[in-house]
Amino acid sequence: MRLLLSNLILLLFSISVFAQSSTNITGIVTDQSEMPLIGVTVFVKGTTSGTVTDIDGSYSIEALSNATLVYSFIGMKTQEIPVNNQTLINVSLLESTTGLDEVVVIGYGKMSVKDLTSSITTVKSEDLVKTPSGNVMQSLQGKVAGLQVISSGAPGESPTIRLRGIGSYPGHGNEGPLYVVDGVFYDNIDFLNTADIESTSVLKDASAAAIYGVRAANGVVLIETKSGKRNQKAQINYNGYYGYQVAQNVLKMANAEQYTNMALESGSAADEQFILNAMQRYGRSRINPNVPNVNTDWYDEIMRTAAIQNHSLSVSGGNENTTYSIGTSFFTQEGVLNMKNEYERFNLRSKIDFQANEWFTIGGNIILSNSTKYEPESAAWNVAYFAVPIMPVYDELNTAASPTRYASAEDLGYRGGKNPFPTMDLSENRIRTKKVLANFYAKLDLIPKKLNFKTTYSQDFTSQEGRFVDLAYFVSTNFKRTDDSVQKNSQTTTNQTWDNILTYTDSFGGHNFTLMAGSSYRDETWNYLSATGLNFPSGLEENWYISKSKSKPSDSVNDDGRKQYGMSYFGRMSYNFNNKYLLYGTMRADGSSKYQEKWGYFPTVGAGWVISEENFMKDVEFIDFLKFRASWGKLGNNKIAASDGANSTNVVTTAIDGVLVSGTTTSSTYSSLKWEVTEETNFGVTTTLLANRLSVDADYYIRDTKNAVIDVTNPLIGGTVRKNVGEIRNSGFELALNWSDNITKDLKYSIGANVSTLKNEVRDLFGQPYIDGGQAEFRQRSIVGEPLLAFFGREVVGVYQNEAEVAADPVAVENGLAPGDLKYKDQNKDGKIDDDDRVVLGSYFPNFMYGANLGITYKNWEFTMNILGQTGNKILNRKRGELIWTNDSNLDADLAKNRWHGEGTSNKYPSSAGLRKGWNQKMSDYFVEDGSYFRIQNIQVAYNLRQKAVFGVKVPDARISFTADRPLTVFSYNGFNPEVENGIDTQTYPIPAVYTLGLNVNF
């Protein structure tokens, strides 16, 4: 009996061992189109054992026969499949159209989309790389509600970024968001290659951004670069494109005939003589003998078609304990301005994570960036606008000119040379930038899957060397550059950050929570040195050094620097109950050596209710997910200067007892500033509908900047001093909609749209009625109840058409007006036109922005299109206004064609003679134009080569694409483009259309 029992136990044990023996399971993972998916994570549920699919979508993993395999991939629904003694498991993953289960990057951590209570928008990597640009932020234009991206066409220049308006008084470098790349803080990310980015998250409200403290008052853009994956064999990827940039919407200027007509109509004897001089020097036109035989299109002369290209090569992979990603990239872009105007950047990057054992992980990443930028001579655009068309670029009769026989308008009698080429051809502005960006971390799992500690050290070192060379030239008496000059500057910036984070995650019952506490130390150093040399041997570039200059002005030497420290403590709690009730809160204490007020304390709180999880919503079939969320938070802005001002001494002479007596008065306008405080409330709704085909995100926010730094008038001593006493409000509504569906197995599509409104309003100016900005001739004014720096002037109601109309208007008679002069509105009905009739003419802030996208996939073909636009913003056309100082220059063709030149010809533009009158040169909405525009932002057609073989040999998967970026922009503004950073257009660099052919290959 004992023997039988022993044998029975042995038999049961053997069966149990046999049943629990591991099995090698293989298979292929595809999408709904049966295309293999590369990099799908496959792991055994409840263990750390896992792998990823290779380039063929294949995988192999060891698992027990009663185990469950989990298949997960970004953008796809996670699937769990029991092994059940199977050895071959092929899986087709479905798209996760809602993305609710996706994990997004938040401050110092990650969180599931469905658990968010804040306003966060994530843009996928594949959407970023479709835009051929040297700056990542350009790729976000039109894709994020509430995010304004103002493009710059100049090579290497970063766009201006504004998130939910401006909360500080503009003009002090305090408008842009904070950029966090792999945990490292930056004010600019012009060094990043778009193809190296894995994900981009925009933290829009204070609740989301406040964990980053006083650098995050204008929002945060979080970026994670690409990493390798565990148990993945080496994946080699090439991604590149080559193309051309073509200037779009080139402003048409008055041609020779139009200009001649305007000059003769002006009533100026001098202008009439200039025309005669041009005909004597260059001859008469055969078509119209009353016009000089020159018709120069200056914009056409100074511009060119410019090349752009980018090439990236990366290798990534990993084993059981290590992941790695190594890459290099080269980007180069010529400028459309026809001079030494270009930008090139070479990057090297590496990223590695190593799990030394079950409780200790270390890793880091390094980016080395080396760029060279040749900046344009920005004044060339301004000179080309005013250059008269009756003069050529080169004039062989100008034998006195050196080194080239450029033409000069002075030879025709004009006061200036009006030729942009001498400055363009004989100037070179080079800036070389080297960056070393390093980030290292160590992570300890103190309690497995519950408590971990992570310490991170980051350093950003930037070295920048500028060389600005202006070579001497002579064109005419007052159109010359006497000295060769070289100005050099060198600046270094070092930012160090040390973060320590403790995170605890746990669940029990229906309670799920994460607690985080941390500290951050930062050290910022900046040094600057510059000097100038004159008259060096300019023939060879190797002589362009200050040491070889004959003269070295001592007042050109500038040596400067600063050093600042900061220490912060912060914590966060996120909690949900049964995935229905969400609670989120952060607290941050920021200390800084920058201000006299050493510490600031910034709390936030957020709450969410997933109403779709309630029992009473179970029968509402068309609602798949519905969440209401609300948040409130405070955070500081340390981009404000710590103090400013000066002691001043003035000599005063006054009469005492009939005798003149002189003396002095002294005054101090020093200010003691602290950080501004942003307080924001956000209400939002997130929902998915109709079998997860439609997703909706809506937000309403109110963002108040308190303690805003403004200029305050000193009542006794005069002048102004900056104080933290203003209040500025930005408020608006944001809506994002996305729909996707499959029509057939081979045909699917997606449509998305986003809209946002913005109201920028000055709330308090410390009792002052207004603060003036801009120039006296082109006034801007910040008024309580109106936007910051609104355009302020007279309202034009028409143009006087005839003598009878002039005679019937006392204002016109009193001011000696004539037909063709502007008619202004008498706002206060006092029978006269003066400064009291000035009103707000608009703002450069758009009050409505929108974007939309369309995607269609048919088998291996892809088509995508993005559009965007904005309305409500105004642009001050300062170019037209320059007639105040230079009334013998050219003007745009629209004005030339539509000027008043007889009764009924125009009720908008003055006459040629009227343009020269001070009456018509007053700041008015004649100069302030509508800045609204619509743009087809991006069109791309692509073909995917998958699982193809040539002569029986399998070729790598590849994607070939053709992209048209910004091919069409529609607007009414009389300029190159309506994207003007501060709303004042004097010499805006044109934004070109870009056409590229791209190739992406995976080996």
Disulfide bonds with the S-S distance in Angstrom:
none
